[in-house]
Amino acid sequence: MAIPLAERLRPKTLDEYVGQKHLVGEGGAIRNMIVSRRVSSFIMWGPPGVGKTTLAEIIATTLHSAFFTLSAISSGVREVREVIERAQSGRFFDAQTPILFIDEIHRFSKAQQDSLLAAVERGVVTLIGATTENPSFEVIRPLLSRCQVYVLQSLSDDDLRELFHRAITKDALLSKRQIEVKETDALLRYSGGDARKLLNIVDLIANAAGADDEPIVFSNEIVTRELQQNPQAYDKNGEMHYDIISAFIKSIRGSDPDAALYWLARMVSAGEDPKFIARRLVISAAEDVGLANPNALLLANAAFDAVQKIGWPEGRIPLAEAAVYLATSPKSNSAYLGIGKALSLVEQTGNQPVPLHLRNAPTKLMNDLGYGADYKYAHDYEGHFVRQQYMPDALKTTRLWQAQENPSEMKLKERMMRFWGEDKQVE
């Protein structure tokens, strides 16, 4: 059986690597680490087929490092510990720290990720992880704090053309064949920024061409016909989901339920992870609908819960209900803007002291120092409200939340004005 083209053409050096110029091009962070021979632990986040595994192998080969690989799908805590023990006990040439590459690291459980912490912290191994999911959600914070995260991007059309040209001119088998390139539009479109898909399609067209003395023809018609006849020629599960989820969320934000349903259907038909879609709906409910319709967050959470219980294909129904509800809801990003301002303020002003009357006083010493003194318990007052300072002294006049023009927030604004007057006026 012939080795697949994608494997035959796998790059061995950075010069053969296509794409990710922001990381491996001149001055790129990963290239700089390789040149300096000081590679720290990092996680690569990006869609399938953009070279995550290949890049890890190139780093290990270039630095002459021992290279261990684990797949989060088939490995557990025991396998992780075995690899770490081998890394600790072995002798490795060139004194380079062994590299442990973990594919699909987002699938590791908390216990599995915990088992990596000590080895990464002590430098027993250099961890290189690969994930198609946002590591902020899927990787535990202690491990994330020990690793730099690099975002890998879908290959551009120019990248794919370069890879296609390399395949038909450099591959040991294809370079010996007569090749006629009429059009590449369909080839690039169906590849969707995925190098593996492109090479699999090229392989498919080459294998369908017949005898070795017959030309291999690439045209839009031939590519489309062969892919329709071979639906498993490439993996639909990774169908440009970063671009499509972006279009989905922006359609919701733009109050277009038809477009939201279309992009949802694209993800459903491609076999996207329903939890990925549901998680983005929850974020959109808080970020884009927000206080203009607080029920949106409840419905999005309910859809998330329903999808986890029922899965595909029925899960498409609560997802569609949530998508339409969010798209047709009034919009407000006041909470999103408010927390952004607050984080910026914290960064600018540092750790401002908590006013004494707001501090807890669990000990006599704290009580003697005035902790909690003069605090006014809001429920003891009419309307469950009493004026007192809650912000740090240096920031007591600062306002962060601003109501937006929608019925729900106008009611909140009126209530705050009634309580605080000009002190807390929301502009």
N, C-alpha and C positions, 0 to 999 in steps of 0.2 A: 504493500500500500504506500502510495506516494505521500511524502510529508506535506502537510498543508502549506500553501504559499505564505500565509501569515507567520508560520514558524520558520520557514526557509529564509524569509527576509527580515527576521528579527535583528535589529541593530546590535552591534557588538561594541560600538564606541559612540561618544557624543557627536562626532562628526557625521555619523550615519543616522543619528536620531532626528526625526522630523517633528516639528511643532514645539510648543512651550518655550519659545525664544525668550520670554520674560524670565524664565528660570535657568535655562541652560545656554542662552546666548551670551555674547560678550558682556561681562559685568553682572550676569544673572546670579542669584543667590546660590543655587545648587552648583553651578559651574565654579563659583568662587570657593565653595567648600571642597570640591574635588581638587582644584588647583593647589589649595593650601594644605590638602591632605588632612583636614580637620572637619570631619563630618559629625554633626550633632544629630540627635534624634529628631525626626520630623514625620509628619503625616501628610500624604498627598490626597487631596480631595478633588474629585473630578468625575465626569461621566465615563462609561466604559469605553475601551478602545482608544485611549489617548496616550498610552505609553507608561502607565504607572509601574507595572511589574518590570517592564523592560528597563526603565530608568534605574530602578533599584539594582538590577543585575549589572548594568553598566557601571554603576558606582562601585560595587563590590569587585568587579573585574579590574577596573582601572586602579583601585587602591590595593589590589591583591589581598583583600580581606576574606576571611572565612565567611561563608554565606549560608545562613539557615533560613528556611522558609516554612511558614505555617499558614494553613488556610483556616480562617475562623469558622468555616462551615463544618470542617471535619476534625478540628483539634479542640482539646479541652485543657483544663488546668494541668493535668498530668503531662501532656505533651509539651506544654510551655515550660514546666519545671525541668523536664528531661533536656530540652534544648539549652536552657540556662546552665544546667550542670555541665553539659558538654562544652559550652563556651568557657566556663570557669576552669575546667580541668585540662583543656587542650592547649597545645602550643601552636601558635599561628605565626607564619612568616611575616616579615616586614613590620612586626610589632603593631599591626593595625587591630583595633578593636573589632571583634566579630560583628557582623551585621545580621540582625534578625528581621526578616521581612514578613509582615503579616498581611495577607490579602483579606479584604472584606472585614477589616478590624472592627467595623461598626456592629458586626454580628457577635462579637465577643460579649459574654455576660460580664456583670460587674466583678464577679469573683475571678474570672479569667483575666480581666484587665488589671485587677488588684495584684495578681500574681506576677505581673511585669514590673511593678513599680520599683521594687528594691534593686533589681538588676539594671534598670535604666538609670536610676539615681546614682548607683555606684560605678556606672560605666562598664559593667560586665559585658553588656551588648549595646550596640547602637541600634535603636529601634527605627525601622522605616515601615510605616503603616500605609495602607491604601484603602480608600473608602469612596463609595459613590454617594454616601449620605453625609449631611452636615455634621461634622464632628462635634459641634457645640451641643447637639442633641444626643449623639450616640456614644461619645467617648467620655469617660468619667473625668471630672475636673482635675484630680491629682495627676492623672496621666497626661491630660491635655496641657497642664502647666509645665510639664517636662519636655514638651515637643513643640517645635514650630509647625505651623500649618501652612502648606503651600497649595494654592488653588491651581489645578490644571484645567485647561480650557479645551473645548471641542476643537478639532482641527479645522482650520480655515480651508476654503476651496483651493487656495494656492498651496497649502500644505498637502492636501489630498492629490492635487495634480503632480506635485513633486514625488509623492509616494508612488503614484501610478506610473510615472515615467521611470522611476527606479525599478519597479516591478518588471516592466516589459523590456528593460535594457540590461539589468544587472542580475536578474534571477537566472540560475543555472539552466532551468528548463525553458522558461519563456523567451529568454534572449536568443534561443536557437530557432524559435518559431517565426513564421511570417505573420506580422501583426499589422492590421489596418485600423486606424482610429478615425472614425467618421465624426463622432460626437461624444461628449463626456457629460452632458447636462444630467442625464438620468443616473449615470454612475455616481456623480457627486451628490445628487439629491437623495438617492437611496442610502448612500453611505452615512449621511447625517452627521458629519464631523467625526466619525468613528473609523480609525485606521483598520481595525480588524474587519469591520463590515466591508470596507472597500476591497481589501485583499481577498476576502471570501467571495465577493461578487466577481472579481477578476478571475479567481480560480474556477468559479462556476462557469463563466463564459468560455474559458480556455478548455475546460473538460467537455463542454458541449460542442466544441468546434469540430470534433471528429478526428480524422487521421492527422498524423504529425505534419504531413505535407500540405494540409489544407490551411488557409489563412485563418487567423483568429480576428474576428471583426467586432469592434466596439461601436455601437450606435445606440441611440435612445430606444429605438424599437426593439433591438435584440435584448438589451438589458431589462427592459420592462417585461418582455415576453418570458424570458428565462426566470425572472424572479416570481412572476405570477404562477409559473409552473412548478416552482420550487419554494413554497412558502417558508420552509425552514432554512433557507440559504443564509439567513442572518438572524440574529437575535433581536426580536422586537422589544424585549424588556428594557433596553436602554435607549429607546428612541428619543434622543435629544430632549430628555425630560427637563433639563434646566431651562431651555428656551420655552418649552411648552408650558411648564408650570408658571413661568414668568408671564406668558401671555394670558394664562388662566386667571392669575391674581389681578393683573392689570385690567382685564375685562370686568371682573367683579368690582374693582375700585371705580371703574368708569361707568358702572350701572348699566352694563349690557348683558342681560341674562342669556340672550341667544349665543353670543360669543363665549360666555362662560360654559354653557352646555356643550358647545362645539369642542372647546379645548379639553373639557372633561372627557368627552367621548374619545378624543385622540389618545388620552392617557389610559382610559379603560381598555380600548382596543389594542394598545401596545403592551398591556399586561403590567402597567405601573403598579407599584406597591400601594394598596389602598390606604395604608396608614400614613404614607408620605403625603398623599393628597389631603387626607383628613387633618393632618397636622398643619398644613398650610392654610386650610380653611379656618382653623382655630386662630391662627396668627392674624389672618385677614379680618376676622370678626372683631378682634381687639384693636388692630391697627387702623383699619379703614372704615369700619362702621362705628365702633367705639360707643361713646356715650349718646350718640344720636339714636341708637336703638340697642340698649343693653341686652335685650333678649337674643340678639344675634350670637353673642358668645355662648349663651346657654344652648341654643340650637346647634351651633357648630360642635360644641362638646358632646351633645347628644348624638350627633352624626358620627363623631369619632368613636364613641362607645359602641354604637350600633355596628359600625364596620368591623370592629375588633371581634364582635360576637358572631356576625354572620358571614363575613368574608365576601369573596366574589362568587357568583356574579351579582347576587342580590344587593351587595354593598353599594352598587352604583346608584341605587334608588335614594337612600338617605344622603349620599354625597350630592346627588342632583338637587334634592330638596334644599339642602344647606346652601349650595351654590346659587340657586335661584333666589332664595331668601336674602342672602347677603347682597347679591347684585341689585335687587330691587329695594333694599333698605336705604334710608337716608344715611349720609356719610359724615363722619367726623374723625379727624386724627388728633383731637385735642389732648387725649391721654398720651398718645405716642409722642407728640411734640413736647408735652409737659415733662415726661421722664427724660427726654433728650436734653432739655434745658437744665433739669435738676442734675443730671450726670455731669454736664459741662460746668455747672456751678460748683459741684463738689470738687471737680478736678482743679478749678481755679482757686478755690478758697481753702482747700485742705480740710483737716479734721477740726471743725469748729466745736467748741465745748457745748455739751447739753446744758441748758439752763437748769439751775439748782432745783427749781420747783417741779421740773419734769423728771428728775432722777429718782430711781428706786432707792429705798432706805431699809435694806434687810437687816442691818446691824445697828447697835447703839451708837457706834462711832459715826456712821454715816448720818444717823439721825441728828447727832450733836453738831455735825458739820453743816446742817441745814438742808440735807438732801430731802426733797419732797415737801419742804416747808412752803406754806402759802399756795399749795396746789388746789385748784378749785375743781371739784368733781362735777362734770357737766350735767349729770342726771339729777343733781340736787336743785337745779335751777329751772325756771319756767322755759318750756320749749326745749329742754335738754341742751341748753346752750348758755355759756357765760364767756365774756371776753377775757382772754388772757393770752400771753405770748407763748407760741409753740416753736417758732423758729429760733435758731441761735441769735445771740445779741447782735452780732455783726450783720445779720441778714434779715432782721425782723421786718423790714419794709419790702422785702423781695417778693414778687409774685411770679409764679411759674406756670400755673394753669390758666388758660384763657378759654372761656366758653365760645363756641362757634354758633353760627346762625342756624339753629334747628330747634324745633319746639321742645325737645327733651332737655337740651342744654340751656335754653332760655329760662326754663323753670329752675334749673340748678343755679343759674346766675342770679335770678331774682331772690332766691333763698339766701345765697351768700351775701348779696347786697343788704338784705334785711338784717342779717346777723352782724356783718362787719362794716357796712357803709363804705366810706372812701378808703378805709384801711386795707380792705381786701377787694376793692373794686376790680372786676374782671373786664378788661377792655376788649 
